Amino acid sequence: MQKSNNFDAVIVGGGASGLMCAISAKQKNKTISLAIIEKNDRVGKKLLSTGNGRCNLTHSNITAQKYCGSFKKQSNAVFEKYDTKRLLDIFKKLGLLTFCDNDGRYYPLCKQASAVLDVLRFACERLNVEIFCGENIRSIKKNNGCFSVKTDENEFISKKLVIANGSKAAPKLGGNSSSADYLKNFGHTFVPFSPALCPVKVKSDVIKSLKGIRATAKAVLFDKNIKTVKEEVGEVQFNDNSLSGICIFNLSLYIKKDFLISLDLLPEISVTELKSLIYNNKNLFSNLTIDNLLTGIFQKRLGQAVLKESKITDFSRKCCSLTENEIKNIVSTIKDLRFTVVENCGFEQAQCALGGVNGLEIDENTMQSKIVKNLYICGEAIDICGECGGYNLHFAFASGLTAGENL
């Protein structure tokens, strides 16, 4: 038999946004009775995995331009109130010291994600937030002005409800599409979840030969009309049938099937200078086989892949046999090595997800639903996704804070 629990507000989801929402609500009104319902055996599992276990919790340059999705324009209201400085001040008051790296990313000073989760958990304990873990939700309904959340063991009754239970990203850490089901049942429009900030599957004759190689490059995403969509500079990792690395993750927010990813493998070197380098190697290695041409410039397999893409397949030739046109093709390949996009890799490899409830159906000043009174939505359940660098965690915390203070 289900046990009935009555609260002023119930938060579905004990992740970054749900925990911060609870803290914000309790700090605003200590008398509010509030519960967090979490399906995992503990709160904050996904938070522990962020930033390679170090938790990149925000960035020095939080701006709506770093996000995409239907809530992008409205997010300015959230970021104006909870900018980087204010969020860091909030964490400092919770006991967390942070530092900023050379790229503007903020981490806990101890470089452990567990410290971020611990200060949030301790705050919830101090503020008497009731947390129910291991709760498998069976239904969420609204009757007679109150919300009913039924789990296998309990029923939670509340005047206000917060949906903060994330997206389908990282299913091993609890990611799922349940927020879509709940919100669609309440009449909300929901943009289907799709994986984001993840490796991109590509088609290429040389991709398999490059497995395991890393190279610094400028990565440019082109649409089907060869118009630039987005460009990034950083380390690219080559996998069996995909490209990875932070710069590729950022491109993954914008990819569509048959778009092109172009890699400039030597972004700091001009075409003229590069042509001179190739001619120099031709002369230096004149009596060596042509597969040695790019020695000193690229890792062996990457150099061979460049030659193959330049239509040079006979590696038994001597470097001295290279023609001017072949050198021109090699330079062109190095500055524009192209891969055809197939799709993003799956949710298992995704840090976040595109999709969520349509942003136009949420009041950005309160995070309250425009469809259902006293229903609040925050974090990954909303159709907004940021680039790598702490942008998504910042939105999770900031939207949770906004929802909490308005409960």
N, C-alpha and C positions, 0 to 999 in steps of 0.2 A: 504493500500500500504506500502510495506517495505521501511524503510529509510536506505540509504546506508551510512556506516561509514568506512573510510579508515584509516588504521594504519600500522605502520612498523611491529608490531607483535601483535598477539592476543593469549591470554591464555584462554583455555577452562577449567574452574574449579577454584573456589575461596576458596579452602581449604588450608591446610598447605603448600603444595608444590607450588600451584599456586600463593599464596600471596608472598612467599619467592622468587619465580622466578621473579615476577614483581619488587620486591625491588632490587634484585641483578642486573637485567637488567638496571634499572634506575640509580643505583649507578655507574655502569660501563659506561653508556652513557646517560647523562641527556637529550639529545636531541631526543632520540628514542620515538616515539609515540606508546603507548602501552595500550591495553584494556584487562580487565578480564571479561569473560562472565560467569555468575553464574545462575543456574536454580532456586535455592532457593531465598527466599525473602531477605536473607542477607548472607554474606560470613562467612565461618568458623564455620558452625553449628556443624559439627562432632568434630572439635577441642575443642569445649566447653565441650564435654562429656568425653574427655579422662582423664585417671587417676582419675576416680570418681569425675570429676569436678575440679580437681587440676592441671591437665595437666603435665604428666610425659614426659617432652620434649626431654630428652636424658639420656644416661647412662655413667658412668665413664669408662666402658670397651666396647667401640664400636669396634667390630671385625666381619668379615664376617662369622666366625664360629657360630654366634648367628642367622644366617639367613638361609633360604632354598629357592630354586627356581632357575631358569635358569640364573638369573643375579647374583647369589651368588659370584662366583669367580671374576667377573668384578667389584663387589661393592668395592673391596679393593682400587681401584683407586679413587673412590668417598670419601671413608673414610680417605684415606691418606691425601687428600687435606682439607677435612672438618671433622676433628676429633672433639672430645668432647670440647677441649679447644677453638678451633677456633669458633665453633658454639656458645658456651657460650659468647665469646667475641663479636660476632655479635649481640647477643641479648642484651648484656650489653650496646652496643652502640645505640641500639634501645630504651633503657630506662628500660630494665627488669633486676631485680636482682633475683638471683636463690640460691638455697641451695641443698645440697646432703644429702640423708638419709643414714642410716647404710648399706643399700643394694646397694649403688652406683647409685640410681635413682635421677635424678635432677628434681626439681619442681620450679615454681616461688616462691619467698620468701613470697609473700602474700597468697600462696596456692590457687589461683584462676585461672582457665583456661581462664577466661575472660580477665585477664591482658595480657596473651600471645597474644590473638586475638587482643586486643586493640592496643598494640604496633605495631603489623603488619599493622593494618588498618590505624593508624596514620601515619606510614611511607609511605604507599601508597598515602595518602592524601598530605603529604608534597612533595612527588616526582611527583605529578600530574598524577598518574595512574588512568585511567578512569575505573570505575567499573559499570557494567551493571547487575543488579540482576533481578530475575523473568523472565529470558530469556529461553524459551523452544526451544531447537535447533531442527530444522527440517532436515537439511542436512549440510554436510561438504564436499567440493570438492576442487580440485586443477585444475585451468584452466589457461593456458598461463603464468605459473610461479607464479601465485598468488593463495592464498587460499580464498575460499568463505565460510563463516559460516552464514547460514540462520536460523533465528529464526522466531517466529510467527509475530514479529513486525519489525525486523531489518535484514539487511544484513551487515556483517562485512567482509571487504576486507583487506587482509594483505599479506606482503611478507613472513612472517614467522609465524608458528603456533606451539603452545605448547598444548599437550594433558595432562591435570593434573586433570582430573575429577574423580579420585578414582576408587572404586570397588563396588561390590554388598553388601558389609558389611554394617550393620545398615541402612536398607532401610527407616526407619522412619526419619532418618536424611539426607535423600537424596541419599543414596547409590543405585547404579544401574549398569547395564552392558553396558551402552552407549559407554564407551571408547572402548569396544571390537568391537562394530559395526563400529565405526569410523575407527579404526586401521585395521580391516580386509578389509574394503573397500579400504584402501591404499595399500593392498597387504601384510600386516604383518601376521605372524603366531601368533595365540593367544591361550594360555593355558586357558581352561575354568575356570571361577571362582568357587571356593568352599570355604565354611566357615572355618575360622581358628581362633585361640585364643578364643575358646568357650567351653562350656560344651560338654562332650562326652556321647552319649547314650550307655548304656551297658545292657547286660543280666545278671541277677543274681537272685537267689531265695530269697535273703534277701534285695535287694536294696530298695524296697518300704517301708520296715519296718524302714529304716534308714533316711527317709525323714526329712530334717531340721537339722540333726546332722552335726557337724564339728569336724574334728580330724586332728592333725598334723601327717603326715606320710611320708615315702619315697615311691614315686610312680614310678614303673618301667614298661615301655612299652616293651612287648615281641612280636616278629613277630610270624608267624604260626609255625615256627621251634623252638620256645622258645629261640630265640636268642635276647639278649638285644638290643633294638633300642635306648632308651633314658631313663634317670632316673632323677628325680627331688625330692626335699624335700620341704614340705610346708604344708599349711592347705588345706585339702580336704573337700569339701562340698558335702553332699549326697542329691540328689533330687529324685523325683518320679521314674525316669528311667534313671538317668544320674549322672555322677560325675562332680564336678565343682571345682573352685579354681585356683589360678595362676599356681600351678604346673601341674594341669590337662590341663589348657590352653596351656602350653608349649608342653605337649605331643600331643595335638590335631594337631600340625603341621605335625606329622609323622604317624598318625594312618591310618589303613586300616581295612576293615571289617574282623572280626574274629581274630584280634590281641588280646592280653591279657594285661590288666592292673593289676599289682600286687601291693598291699599296704602292706608295713611293718608298722603296727600300733604303734610299739614301736621301732623306728630306733636306739635309743640311748642305748637300753638294749640288751645285748647278749642273745643267746639262753639258755646258761647255767644259767645265772642270772634270766631269765624269768621263766625257769622251777622251780627254787628255789622259786620264788614268788608265783607261782601257788600252789606248795606243801604247802607253808606257809598258803595261803588262805584256802586250803582244811582243814588244821588242825584248823585254827582260826574259820572257819564257818562250822565246821564238822556236826553240828546238824541242820543247815539251809538248805533250798532247794537249788538245784544246780544252779538256776538262779541267786543266790546271789554270786556265786563263784568269779566273776571278779569285785565285789564292791571295790571301791578305786583305780581301775585301769582304767576302762572305764565308760562312760555314760551307764546307765542301758540298753537301747535298743541296743547299740553297743555291749555290753557284751553278750546279749542274741543272737544277730546275729552271733557272733563268735562261741558260743556254737552250734548253729544250723548248721553252716558250718563245725563244727567238728563232725557232726553226733550224737550230743547229743540232743534229742528232748523231752525226758521225764523230764520236769522241776520239777516234784514232788519228784524226788529222793533227797537224802541228799548228801551234798558235800563229806561226808566221804566215799561214795560208789564209788567215782571216781577211775578208774583203772589207772595203769601206762601208758597203751597204749592210753587211753582217754586224759590224761594229755599231752602226746606227740603230739596228734592230735591238741589239743587246742593251744599249743605253735606254732606248724606249721602253723595253721590258722592265728594267730596273726602276724606272721612274713611274711605271704604270702597269704593274702586275695585276691582272684582273681575274676576279672570281664571280661566277654567277650565283646569286642568292637562291636557295631552295626554300628555306624556312628557318625560324628560330628553333633551337634545340628545345627539348621538353621541359615541363615544370620541375622535373627532378634536378635540373641544372640551373634553374632560374632563381635569381635573388629576389625578384619581385614579379608582379603580373600587371599587364595592361588590362583595363576594364574595371568594372565596378558600377555602383549606382550612378546614374546620370547626374553630373554636377549641378545642372540647372534646377534640380529638385531638392537642393539643400541650401539653407540659409547660411552663407559663409560667415556671418557675424556670430552665429550661435551653434552651428552644425546641426540645427534641428531640421527635420524633414519638413518640406513644404506640402507633403501629401498627408502625413499622419501627425497629428498634434502629440507632443511629448515623446516623440521618437527621435533619437539622435544617432548620427552616423559619423564615424571617424576612422582614420587610418586607411589601410589597404582596401576596405570595403567600398571606398569611393573611387570613381574613375579618374585617377591621377597617378602618374608614375614619374619619378625623377631619375636623373642620371646617377652614375656611381659617384660617391664622394660624401655620403652622409645626408643627401637630400631627402631620401625616402624616410629615414628615421626622424629627421627634423620634422617632416610633415606629420608623421605618426604622433610625435610628442606634441607638436603645436595644435593639431586638430583635437587631440585628446584633452589638452589644457582648455581649449575653447569650449568644447562640449561640457567638460566638467564644471567650469565656472558658471555655466548657464543652466545647470540642473536644478 
